[in-house]
Amino acid sequence: MLAPKISINLNAICNNYKTLRQIINKQTEVASVLKADAYGLGAEFVAPKLYEAGCRNFWVAHIVEAIALRKVIAHDAEIFVLQGFTPSDISLLKSHRITQVVNTPKEFNQIKGNGLPIVLFVETGLHRLGFQEDEIELLANDIAQENVQYVMSHLACASDSSNPQNTIQKETFERIVSKIRKIKPNVKATLSASEGTLIEKYYYDMVRIGIALYWKGIKDVFQPENIITFNAPVLQKYTIPAGTPVGYDATYISSDKRQIALLSVGYADGLQFNLSNKGYVYFEDYKAPIIGRVAMDVTTCDVTNIPNHLTEPGRYAEILGKHISISDMASIVGTIPSPIVTNLKLRSNRVSVTYVG
């Protein structure tokens, strides 16, 4: 099939985990975040490899993700669900041995009395999900009776370790944890995700690694191995004269004679529309600008200065890989790296997907 191809390197993901495990305090649990289907990469493939690498704690956003995850990893692994639940989900939490994060007094009242392990999410400055400090104080007597495993929060400005907001959140978090430990002395704490992991005083009992497993480097301390290649085949190639419009709405007009190649890939395959007229692809070590608009299933590039044998129909261009990282593409588009991958259509029969390792 002449179609886009994506390859996910599971060994590279495991190597990234192991490297972070060596960097982080040995007394701290290093958990893997697999929400959004392991950031779009396929949690059923990623999770077992991370388990083999030594990971025993996994975080997802929704209970359906947790149930799917439980089917592919051993029962001794802990699975934490970040977002809400209904009373009817309690039996599922029990049967699949899932730990629910509780964000509000209403949720706490729905889950209490069932003996289930829970995590209390407390608001410290991100102003997203979580208990307010006074709500924790009002529930103190009930919290004392429950199986609270962790108190958690999330940093808003961890990408800038010198940002004073980090200190404010740390102080708020420690104050709340201290109050809870007066009634639950053995409760553990987790504050940092990927970018907070290298602020050592923010380790606590667990760090939750998401984007650093897959593509996010952390200053000069950690650079992840490349985990993805995305290639698309040439469908057609021909020469256009000066003054020729290319693509919808003629957003590109050639200034002179150019040779163009049409690739079998578009926004329906997850290629960002905003790469129109400013992105690029590679044929081996040769850079080819994207010209005109990225269409649903076809993208045009300028191959004028590239050896002909590399750009013939049936040859493949690199969309992501050795020359173009996820972060590179995100920078061109003007977004963060995560949407670049979560928007790829790995579940589509339009794209051939393989897993290495």
Order of alpha helices (4+ residues) and beta strands (2+ residues): beta-alpha-beta-alpha-alpha-beta-alpha-beta-alpha-beta-alpha-beta-alpha-alpha-beta-alpha-beta-beta-alpha-beta-beta-beta-beta-beta-beta-beta-beta-alpha-alpha-beta
